[in-house]
Amino acid sequence: MYTYKTRGVCSRAINFEIENSVITDCRFEGGCSGNTQGVAALVVGMTVEEAVRRLKGIKCGMRPTSCPDQLAIALSEHLEA
């Protein structure tokens, strides 16, 4: 399980697992429960690259980022590591 500490959003962290470039588990700590559960459920089974492509750049209101964008950042950092 990988943990990413979020920045600039309501959730505190994102925990995720990846096997063979496919997201097998995703859970947000804090944030808007329904929204974060929905995003997490949608990305499970998706490739890391596809999730990043779909989620990168999404904003939350006037904030320059969002929980989905933070997940894209976390997955991108995982790919680069």
N, C-alpha and C positions, 0 to 999 in steps of 0.2 A: 504494500500500500504506500503510495506516495502522498505527501501532504504539501500543499501550497498555501502559504499565508497570503491572504488577499489584501489588496490596497485600494482605498477609495470607495468601498462598497459596504453594505450592511453585513454581509456574511464575513465571518472571521477566517475561515479556511476552507479549502476544498481537498477532499481525500479521493484518490482514484487509483485504479489498478488497470494495467495494460498487459495484454498477452498477444504476441505476434502482431503488433501495431493496431490491435482492436481494444477498445475500452470495454473492460469487463465489469467494472464497478465504479460508481461515482456518487459521492455524498458531500453535501455542503454543510458546514457548521454555521448556524445562524442564517440571517437573511430572511427574505419573504418565503415562508415555508412552501406554499403552493407552487410558486414560480421556480424555486430551486429544486424541488422534488420533480417538477415537470421537466426541467432542463436535464437533470441527472438521468431520468428515465429515458429520455429521447436519445441521449448520446451513448447509452450502453448498447453494444453491438456495432457501433459505428467505428470506422477507422479514425485514428488520431488526425490524419491529414484532412479528412472530410469534416470532422467536428471543428477543427481550427478554421477551415474555409468558411463554414456556415456561421460561426459565432464571433469571429474576430471583428472588432470595431463596433459592436452593438453598444449603444449608450443607454444610461438610465436617467431619464429626465435631463437635467442640466449637467449631470456628471459626465466627465469625459470617458467613463468606463461603466461596466455593469458586471453582474455576476457571470453571465455567459461570456463576456469579453475576458474576464479574469480567468475563466476556465480555459479559454483559447490561449491565453498567455502561459498558463501553467503547462498545458500540453505542448506548446511550442518550446518552452524551456526544457521539458523532458526530452523532446526530440533532439535538441542540440547537445544534451548531456551525454 
